[in-house]
Amino acid sequence: MNLFPVTGLARKILTVSELNNNTRQFLEQNIPLLWVKGEISNLKRYQSGHWYFSLKDAEAQVRCVLFSHKNRYFDWQPADGMQVEVLALVTLYEPRGDFQLNVETIRRAGLGELFEAFEKLKAKLEKAGFFNPGKKKKLPDLPKQIGIITSLDTAALRDVLSTLRRRMPSLPVIIYPTLVQGKTAAASIADAIDTAVLRNECDVLIVCRGGGNIEDLWAFNEEIVALAIAGSSIPVVSGIGHETDFTIADFVADMRAPTPTAAAELVSKDRTELSRRLNTIYQRMFRMVLHGLERATQRMDILSHRLIYPGSRIQQQLLQLQYLQDRLNKNYAYLIEKKQWVVLGFNQRLVNANSRIVHSDRQHQVLASRFLRAFSLYFEAHSVRLKHIQAQLSQLNPQSVLERGYSITFSDKGTIIRNSKQIHCGEKIQVKFAYGFCEADVSNVKDS
């Protein structure tokens, strides 16, 4: 591999700066980002926020730098002697010529295997349909009893209980104690879920735990827990860790809450809000009943006014009928009169139209006669002009000239010969007559 591919560069004498710059570019362009595992040593944190350390194993070490904008969101602090894995760019620090790694991110050794196991199980369960939204069970609006699956010693349990006590103190709660951390925690959690499902005494289950790193939460990433949640006939809400923490249990659960407290809020109604809603519904029902009574009373008053003596009602209807008959007669007479005026108007227009037709017919005859005279003169003039043009064309027609005894002489190249200087002795010429042509050899040429 040529470190300096530029033509002729091998013969050039480089400065140290040029050497280091070319080497840095070669390293950065030819070696991609890669993971490197080792032990931290000589870790130094500067006021600028940048971290400088060495990564070593039993046989070698390399300098590393992690800049402040990449380490400010870490939720753990690296220390000397800690085994870590870094994702880094291989480069060269030009001012000193030091080979170093520019670290993009850093994690504790072993987390790579955990993340790989997490992604592998997630892909497997997703392919099997465990994350399908259509299979998620709906949470009850007003559960009669809530089950909590967690450790008795966790702060998450206290948060959930205090939230439920504040929002709905009358709501019964059953705790299914389990381990939430350690090698046997996954089996313990799955057993607690199965027990809750078997006893079937709750309308919804909360599986919760406080925050922690990926190792602390790993029990909720086990397949046995995922299968237990998916097989539960009771809706399951997960409230594991902090809002940024995601586990396999979160994806399989019927509802994921960002925190244990949020899980408690999802499964319970706020009694203050319920009281307000009930009061609103009561007020609406009261107003609806009151308005219904008012409308019924008003309708009753209207109907009571309509209850009159039948004879009076018949008399009123007769008067109304007479009034309508008078209106009908008047309207009919008005329409007849209007139609008569329309007919008179049409007759007058017809008389006027007849006179205009006679005048138009006379005018048409005059115009037709004028057109025939004008067209005859125009045609005669153009006939004379056409005969004159035909005579001119006949005089200019080369064929007519040839028929009078003239001929056209061409060179052997096909050009018309107009001057004796265009030909020489011994050349061949062609002579075109009015009818036919001949070829000849030039034996003599005279200028005049």
C-alpha positions in Angstrom: 0.0 0.0 0.0 1.5 3.4 -1.1 1.4 5.9 1.8 2.1 8.8 -0.6 0.4 8.0 -3.9 1.1 11.5 -5.5 3.4 11.1 -8.5 7.0 12.2 -7.7 6.3 12.7 -4.0 8.8 10.0 -3.1 11.6 12.1 -4.6 10.5 15.2 -2.7 12.0 16.2 0.6 9.1 16.6 3.1 8.8 18.8 6.1 7.8 17.2 9.4 4.4 19.0 9.1 3.8 17.6 5.6 4.8 14.1 6.7 2.4 14.2 9.7 -0.4 15.7 7.7 -0.1 13.1 5.0 0.0 10.3 7.5 -3.0 11.6 9.4 -5.0 11.8 6.1 -4.0 8.3 5.2 -5.1 6.9 8.5 -8.4 8.7 8.6 -9.3 7.9 5.0 -8.3 4.2 5.0 -9.3 3.0 8.4 -13.0 3.2 9.3 -14.6 3.7 12.7 -13.9 0.6 14.8 -14.4 -0.8 18.3 -11.4 -1.2 20.5 -11.4 -3.0 23.8 -8.9 -2.3 26.7 -8.2 -1.0 30.2 -8.3 2.7 31.0 -5.2 4.2 32.4 -3.9 7.8 33.1 -7.4 9.3 32.8 -7.4 13.1 32.9 -10.3 15.4 32.8 -9.5 19.0 31.8 -11.5 22.2 32.5 -12.4 22.3 28.8 -14.4 19.1 29.4 -12.2 16.9 27.2 -11.0 13.5 28.5 -7.5 12.2 27.8 -6.5 8.6 28.7 -4.7 5.6 27.5 -6.3 2.3 26.5 -4.0 -0.7 27.2 -3.9 -4.5 27.4 -1.1 -6.8 28.5 1.1 -6.0 25.5 0.4 -2.5 24.1 -1.3 0.8 24.7 -2.7 3.7 22.6 -3.5 7.3 23.5 -7.2 8.3 23.3 -9.2 11.6 23.5 -12.9 12.0 24.1 -14.1 15.6 23.4 -16.5 17.4 25.7 -19.4 17.5 23.2 -19.4 13.7 23.1 -19.1 12.9 26.8 -21.5 15.4 28.4 -24.5 13.0 28.2 -22.8 10.0 29.9 -24.8 8.6 32.8 -21.7 6.9 34.3 -18.1 8.0 34.9 -15.1 6.0 33.5 -12.1 5.5 35.8 -8.6 4.1 35.7 -8.5 0.3 35.6 -12.0 0.0 34.1 -12.4 -2.4 31.2 -14.2 -0.5 28.3 -14.9 -0.7 24.7 -14.5 2.5 22.6 -15.8 3.4 19.1 -13.0 5.5 17.7 -11.4 7.0 14.6 -7.7 6.1 14.1 -5.7 9.3 13.6 -2.5 11.2 14.3 -2.0 14.2 16.5 0.1 16.3 14.1 1.9 18.7 16.5 3.5 15.9 18.4 3.3 13.1 15.9 1.4 10.9 18.4 -0.7 8.0 17.1 -4.1 8.3 18.9 -7.8 7.4 18.8 -10.5 10.0 18.6 -13.3 8.4 20.6 -16.9 8.8 19.5 -18.5 6.9 22.3 -17.4 4.6 25.1 -19.1 1.7 27.0 -18.2 -0.7 29.7 -16.8 -4.0 28.4 -19.3 -6.7 27.9 -22.1 -4.2 27.0 -21.6 -5.0 23.4 -22.6 -8.6 23.9 -25.6 -7.4 25.9 -26.7 -5.0 23.2 -26.2 -7.8 20.6 -28.3 -10.2 22.6 -31.0 -7.4 23.1 -31.2 -6.7 19.4 -31.2 -10.4 18.5 -34.1 -11.2 20.9 -36.0 -8.1 19.8 -35.8 -9.1 16.1 -36.9 -12.6 17.0 -39.9 -11.5 19.0 -40.9 -8.9 16.4 -40.8 -11.4 13.6 -43.0 -13.7 15.7 -45.6 -10.9 16.1 -45.1 -10.2 19.8 -44.9 -6.4 19.1 -48.0 -6.3 16.8 -50.2 -3.4 18.0 -53.3 -5.3 16.9 -52.6 -7.9 19.6 -52.3 -5.4 22.4 -55.0 -5.6 25.0 -57.0 -2.5 25.9 -56.6 -1.1 29.5 -59.8 -1.0 31.5 -61.2 2.5 32.0 -62.0 1.9 35.7 -60.2 -1.2 37.1 -61.6 -2.8 40.2 -58.3 -4.0 41.4 -54.6 -3.5 40.3 -51.7 -5.9 40.6 -48.1 -4.7 41.0 -45.2 -7.0 40.1 -42.0 -5.7 41.6 -39.6 -6.0 44.6 -40.9 -5.0 48.0 -37.7 -3.0 48.7 -37.7 -0.8 45.6 -38.4 2.9 45.5 -40.5 2.2 42.4 -43.1 0.4 44.5 -43.3 3.3 46.9 -43.8 5.7 44.0 -46.5 3.6 42.5 -48.4 3.2 45.8 -48.1 6.9 46.6 -49.4 7.8 43.2 -52.4 5.4 43.4 -53.1 6.6 47.0 -53.2 10.2 45.8 -55.2 9.6 42.6 -57.6 6.8 43.7 -57.2 5.9 47.4 -60.2 3.5 47.3 -58.7 1.3 44.6 -57.5 -2.1 45.9 -53.9 -3.1 45.2 -52.3 -6.6 45.3 -48.5 -6.8 45.3 -46.8 -9.9 43.7 -43.3 -9.7 45.1 -40.4 -10.7 42.9 -36.7 -10.1 42.3 -35.9 -7.4 39.8 -32.2 -7.8 39.5 -29.8 -10.7 39.4 -29.4 -14.1 37.7 -32.7 -15.5 38.9 -34.7 -12.3 38.6 -36.1 -13.1 35.1 -37.6 -16.5 36.3 -38.9 -14.8 39.4 -40.7 -12.1 37.4 -42.2 -14.6 35.0 -43.4 -16.7 37.9 -45.0 -13.6 39.5 -46.8 -12.8 36.2 -48.0 -16.4 35.8 -49.3 -16.4 39.5 -51.2 -13.2 38.9 -52.8 -14.6 35.7 -53.6 -17.9 37.5 -55.3 -16.1 40.4 -57.1 -13.7 38.1 -58.0 -11.3 40.8 -56.8 -8.1 39.1 -58.0 -6.1 36.0 -54.6 -4.8 35.1 -50.9 -5.6 36.0 -48.0 -3.1 36.5 -44.5 -4.5 36.0 -42.2 -1.9 37.3 -38.7 -1.2 38.5 -36.5 1.9 39.1 -33.8 3.2 36.9 -30.4 1.6 36.3 -27.9 0.6 33.7 -28.4 -2.1 31.2 -27.0 -4.8 33.5 -29.4 -3.7 36.3 -32.4 -3.9 33.9 -31.3 -7.0 32.1 -33.9 -9.3 33.8 -36.6 -7.5 31.8 -34.7 -8.3 28.6 -35.0 -12.1 29.0 -37.2 -14.1 26.7 -38.9 -15.9 29.6 -40.3 -12.5 30.9 -41.4 -11.5 27.4 -43.2 -14.8 26.9 -44.9 -14.4 30.3 -46.1 -10.9 29.5 -47.3 -11.9 26.0 -49.2 -15.0 27.4 -50.9 -12.9 30.1 -54.7 -12.7 29.7 -54.6 -9.6 31.9 -53.5 -6.3 30.3 -49.9 -5.5 31.4 -48.4 -2.0 31.7 -44.6 -1.7 31.9 -43.0 1.0 34.0 -39.3 0.1 33.9 -36.5 2.5 34.6 -36.4 6.1 33.3 -38.0 7.6 30.2 -34.8 6.9 28.1 -34.6 3.2 29.2 -36.2 0.6 26.9 -36.4 -3.1 27.5 -37.9 -6.1 25.7 -40.7 -6.1 28.3 -41.6 -2.5 27.2 -42.1 -3.7 23.6 -44.2 -6.8 24.5 -46.4 -5.1 27.2 -49.8 -3.9 26.2 -48.8 -0.3 27.2 -45.4 1.2 28.0 -45.0 4.0 30.6 -41.8 6.0 30.8 -41.6 5.6 34.6 -43.3 3.6 37.4 -45.1 6.7 38.5 -46.4 7.2 34.9 -47.6 3.5 34.9 -49.6 4.2 38.0 -51.2 7.2 36.4 -52.1 5.2 33.3 -54.1 2.6 35.1 -55.8 4.9 37.6 -58.2 7.8 37.3 -57.7 11.0 39.3 -60.5 11.1 41.8 -60.5 14.9 41.5 -60.9 14.7 37.8 -63.6 12.0 38.2 -65.5 14.1 40.7 -65.3 17.0 38.3 -66.5 14.9 35.4 -69.4 13.4 37.4 -70.4 16.9 38.6 -70.3 18.1 34.9 -72.4 15.1 33.8 -74.9 15.8 36.7 -75.2 19.4 35.7 -75.8 18.5 32.0 -78.4 15.9 33.0 -80.2 18.4 35.3 -80.2 21.0 32.5 -81.5 18.5 29.9 -84.4 17.3 32.2 -85.2 21.0 33.1 -85.3 22.0 29.4 -87.4 18.9 28.6 -89.9 19.9 31.2 -90.0 23.5 29.9 -90.5 22.4 26.3 -93.3 20.0 27.3 -95.0 22.8 29.3 -94.7 25.1 26.3 -96.1 22.5 23.9 -99.0 21.9 26.3 -99.8 25.6 26.3 -99.8 25.6 22.4 -102.0 22.6 22.2 -104.5 24.1 24.7 -104.8 27.2 22.5 -105.6 24.9 19.5 -108.5 23.2 21.4 -111.4 25.4 20.0 -115.1 24.7 19.3 -115.5 22.7 16.0 -118.1 25.0 14.6 -115.8 28.0 15.0 -113.0 26.0 13.5 -115.2 25.2 10.4 -116.2 28.8 10.1 -112.5 29.9 10.1 -111.7 27.3 7.5 -114.6 28.5 5.3 -113.4 32.1 5.5 -109.8 30.9 4.7 -111.2 29.0 1.7 -113.1 32.0 0.4 -110.0 34.1 0.7 -108.0 31.6 -1.2 -110.7 31.4 -3.9 -110.7 35.2 -4.4 -106.9 35.2 -4.7 -107.1 32.4 -7.2 -109.6 34.2 -9.4 -107.6 37.4 -9.3 -104.4 35.7 -10.2 -106.1 33.8 -13.0 -107.5 37.0 -14.5 -104.1 38.7 -14.2 -102.4 35.8 -15.9 -104.9 35.8 -18.8 -104.5 39.6 -19.2 -100.7 39.2 -19.2 -100.8 36.5 -21.8 -103.0 38.6 -24.0 -100.6 41.4 -23.9 -97.8 39.0 -24.8 -99.8 37.8 -27.8 -100.4 41.3 -29.0 -96.7 42.1 -28.7 -95.9 39.0 -30.8 -98.4 40.0 -33.5 -96.9 43.5 -33.7 -93.4 42.1 -33.9 -94.6 39.7 -36.7 -96.0 42.6 -38.7 -92.8 44.6 -38.3 -90.7 41.5 -39.2 -92.7 41.0 -42.5 -91.9 44.5 -43.7 -88.2 44.0 -42.8 -88.2 40.7 -44.7 -89.5 42.4 -47.9 -86.9 45.2 -47.6 -84.1 42.6 -47.0 -85.2 40.6 -50.0 -85.0 43.6 -52.3 -81.6 44.6 -50.9 -80.4 41.0 -51.4 -81.4 41.1 -55.1 -79.6 44.4 -55.6 -76.4 43.1 -53.9 -76.5 39.8 -55.9 -76.8 41.7 -59.2 -73.8 44.0 -58.2 -71.8 40.9 -57.1 -72.4 39.2 -60.5 -71.3 42.2 -62.5 -68.2 42.8 -60.2 -67.2 39.1 -60.4 -67.6 39.1 -64.3 -65.3 42.1 -64.6 -62.8 40.7 -62.1 -62.7 37.3 -64.0 -62.3 39.0 -67.4 -59.4 41.1 -66.1 -57.6 38.1 -64.6 -58.1 36.1 -67.8 -56.4 38.8 -69.9 -53.5 38.9 -67.4 -53.2 35.1 -67.4 -53.0 35.0 -71.2 -50.3 37.7 -71.1 -48.2 35.8 -68.5 -48.6 32.5 -70.5 -47.2 34.3 -73.6 -44.3 35.6 -71.6 -43.6 32.1 -70.2 -43.8 30.6 -73.7 -41.2 33.1 -74.9 -38.9 32.3 -71.9 -39.3 28.5 -72.2 -35.9 27.0 -73.3 -37.7 24.3 -75.2 -39.3 27.0 -77.5 -35.9 28.4 -78.2 -34.5 25.0 -79.0 -37.4 24.4 -81.4 -36.4 27.5 -83.3 -33.1 25.8 -84.2 -30.9 26.7 -81.3 -29.0 24.2 -79.1 -27.3 24.0 -75.6 -23.7 22.9 -75.2 -22.5 21.1 -72.0 -19.0 20.3 -71.0 -18.1 16.7 -70.0 -18.7 17.8 -66.4 -22.3 18.8 -67.1 -21.8 22.7 -67.0 -23.3 24.9 -69.7 -20.7 26.4 -72.0 -21.3 30.1 -72.7 -17.8 31.1 -73.9 -15.3 29.3 -76.1 -12.7 29.9 -73.4 -14.4 27.3 -71.3 -13.3 24.4 -73.6 -10.1 23.3 -75.2 -9.2 21.1 -78.1 -9.6 17.4 -77.5 -12.3 17.8 -74.9 -15.7 16.0 -75.2 -18.8 18.1 -75.2 -22.6 17.3 -75.4 -25.0 19.2 -77.5 -28.7 19.2 -76.6 -31.3 19.9 -79.4 -35.0 20.4 -79.2 -35.3 16.7 -79.5 -32.4 14.5 -78.5 -28.7 15.3 -78.0 -25.2 14.3 -79.4 -21.6 14.0 -78.2 -18.7 15.6 -80.0 -14.9 16.1 -79.7 -13.5 19.6 -79.9 -11.0 19.9 -82.7 -10.7 23.7 -83.0 -11.4 26.6 -80.6 -11.7 30.2 -81.8 -12.3 33.2 -79.5 -14.4 35.1 -82.1 
